[in-house]
Amino acid sequence: MLQRIKMNLFVLCLFAGIAVVTSQENEQAIETPEYILPCRRVDKDLNNCIKNTFNHLRPYLVKGIPELEMPPIEPLKIDVLAMENGHGPVNVRAVFTNLTVHGASNYSVVAVKSDLATYRLDLGMKIPVITATGRYEVTGNVLLLPVRSKGDFLSQFTDVTALAKIYGKEEKEAFGRKGPFMRTDKLVVDFALGKARFRVRDLLNGDSLLGAAMNQFLNQNSIEIINEMKPAASASISKLFKKILNDAFLRIPIKVWLRE
């Protein structure tokens, strides 16, 4: 009887040892890049861990992450950003090209709400100042007056707050590699601004008085104009950053950033 008990204890210890070694080998098999701060599904404060992970990424995003084909975000270069508002007092189509955006790297993720069983993430963010320069072309109507303008612009937004809602799904393979990975199936971005300033140089109409009047109108009514254009701007920003997220997440297996 005693011999049998000893044998059972030996078998239990043996299996326990194998389990520990296997677990350690699995942990070692997962190579974690320095820009990833992994979290665990069972973490009681998972939302805080995810928040720290996104904030940990910030200095690496500034320089870019070549293996994820992510270019530097300071400054952030955007070839084209188009938006159209088809109703209300600001009924225009605006196309911005050759954009250079400064300040995006100063983001802070301040709140996270997650359900990783369904790959849902809500990220609350703050950015102190964003400055953008580039070319613009605007056509449409503002307060029933026809507007057509084309030229250079500079804009500055302060005290930016944003909420990014990520709707993900599991992908078995991506870019010829086995996963699973998380694909961003849908991204919804909402934002609010403390202040906004604009300066445009119209190159189409060749009227300096018209340009001065346009700058005055934009700056006196900046918040109202932003609010009118917000749905169109949010859709354009969501489309842009959905691609950026997928370029990254579809190259990082889920097991690398989310452990069991």
DAKA-V613960 format. One record per pair of residues at least 6 apart in sequence whose ideal C-beta (glycine too) atoms are under 8 Angstrom apart, sorted by the first residue. I is the first residue (numbers start at 1). J is the second residue. If there is no record, write none. Layout:
{{I;J} {I;J}}
//
This chain:
{{27;259} {30;255} {30;256} {30;259} {31;256} {32;38} {32;256} {33;67} {33;252} {33;256} {34;60} {35;56} {35;57} {35;60} {35;65} {36;53} {36;56} {36;252} {36;256} {36;257} {37;49} {37;52} {37;53} {37;56} {38;53} {38;256} {38;257} {38;258} {38;259} {39;46} {39;49} {39;50} {39;53} {39;257} {39;258} {39;259} {40;46} {40;49} {40;258} {40;259} {40;260} {41;116} {41;258} {41;259} {41;260} {42;260} {43;49} {46;114} {46;116} {47;111} {47;112} {47;113} {47;114} {48;112} {50;112} {50;114} {50;121} {51;109} {51;110} {51;111} {51;112} {53;257} {54;109} {54;112} {54;123} {55;108} {55;109} {58;105} {58;107} {61;70} {61;72} {61;73} {61;74} {61;105} {62;72} {62;73} {62;74} {62;105} {63;72} {64;70} {64;71} {64;72} {64;73} {65;248} {67;251} {68;247} {68;248} {68;251} {68;252} {69;247} {69;251} {70;244} {70;247} {70;248} {71;77} {73;104} {73;105} {74;102} {74;104} {74;105} {75;100} {75;101} {75;102} {76;99} {76;100} {76;101} {76;102} {76;104} {77;99} {77;100} {77;101} {78;96} {78;99} {78;101} {78;134} {78;240} {79;97} {79;98} {79;99} {80;95} {80;96} {80;97} {81;95} {81;96} {81;97} {81;99} {81;236} {81;237} {81;240} {82;93} {82;94} {82;95} {82;96} {82;236} {83;93} {83;94} {83;229} {83;232} {83;233} {83;235} {83;236} {84;92} {84;93} {84;94} {84;232} {85;91} {85;92} {85;93} {85;140} {85;228} {85;229} {85;231} {85;232} {88;228} {89;142} {89;143} {89;144} {89;228} {90;140} {90;142} {90;143} {90;225} {90;228} {90;229} {91;140} {91;141} {91;142} {92;138} {92;139} {92;140} {92;141} {92;142} {92;147} {92;229} {93;138} {93;139} {93;140} {94;136} {94;137} {94;138} {94;229} {95;136} {95;137} {95;138} {96;132} {96;134} {96;135} {96;136} {96;153} {97;134} {97;135} {97;136} {97;137} {98;134} {98;135} {99;132} {99;133} {99;134} {100;132} {100;133} {100;134} {101;130} {101;131} {101;132} {102;130} {102;131} {102;132} {103;127} {103;128} {103;129} {103;130} {103;131} {104;127} {104;130} {106;127} {106;128} {106;129} {107;125} {107;126} {107;127} {108;125} {108;126} {108;127} {109;123} {109;124} {109;125} {110;124} {110;125} {110;126} {111;122} {111;123} {111;124} {112;121} {112;122} {112;123} {112;124} {113;121} {113;122} {114;120} {114;121} {114;122} {116;258} {119;166} {119;167} {119;168} {119;169} {119;170} {119;182} {120;165} {120;166} {120;167} {120;168} {121;164} {121;165} {121;166} {121;168} {122;163} {122;164} {122;165} {122;166} {123;163} {123;164} {123;166} {124;161} {124;162} {124;163} {125;161} {125;162} {125;163} {125;164} {126;159} {126;160} {126;161} {126;162} {127;160} {127;162} {128;158} {128;159} {128;160} {129;156} {129;157} {129;158} {129;160} {130;156} {130;157} {130;160} {131;154} {131;155} {131;156} {131;157} {132;153} {132;154} {132;155} {132;156} {133;152} {133;153} {133;154} {133;155} {134;152} {134;153} {135;150} {135;151} {135;152} {135;153} {136;149} {136;150} {136;151} {136;152} {136;153} {136;200} {137;149} {137;150} {138;147} {138;148} {138;149} {138;150} {139;147} {139;148} {140;146} {140;147} {141;147} {142;217} {148;204} {148;205} {149;200} {149;202} {149;204} {149;205} {149;214} {150;202} {150;203} {150;204} {151;200} {151;201} {151;202} {151;203} {151;204} {152;200} {152;201} {152;203} {153;198} {153;199} {153;200} {153;201} {154;198} {154;199} {154;200} {155;196} {155;197} {155;198} {155;199} {156;196} {156;197} {157;193} {157;194} {157;195} {157;196} {158;193} {158;194} {158;195} {158;196} {159;193} {159;194} {159;195} {160;191} {160;192} {160;193} {160;194} {161;191} {161;192} {162;189} {162;190} {162;191} {162;192} {163;189} {163;190} {163;191} {164;187} {164;188} {164;189} {164;241} {165;187} {165;188} {165;189} {166;184} {166;186} {166;187} {166;245} {167;184} {167;185} {167;186} {167;187} {167;188} {168;182} {168;183} {168;184} {168;185} {168;249} {169;182} {169;183} {169;185} {170;179} {170;180} {170;181} {170;182} {170;183} {170;254} {171;179} {171;180} {171;181} {171;182} {171;183} {171;250} {172;178} {172;179} {172;180} {173;179} {173;181} {174;181} {174;183} {174;250} {174;251} {175;250} {175;251} {177;251} {177;253} {179;253} {179;254} {180;253} {180;254} {181;249} {181;250} {181;251} {181;252} {181;253} {181;254} {182;249} {182;250} {182;254} {183;246} {183;249} {183;250} {184;242} {184;245} {184;246} {184;249} {186;242} {187;238} {187;241} {187;242} {187;245} {188;234} {188;238} {189;234} {189;237} {189;238} {189;241} {190;230} {190;234} {191;230} {191;233} {191;234} {191;237} {193;223} {193;226} {195;222} {195;223} {196;222} {196;223} {196;226} {197;219} {197;222} {198;215} {198;218} {198;219} {198;222} {199;215} {200;211} {200;214} {200;215} {200;218} {201;211} {202;210} {202;211} {202;214} {205;211} {218;225} {226;233}}
//
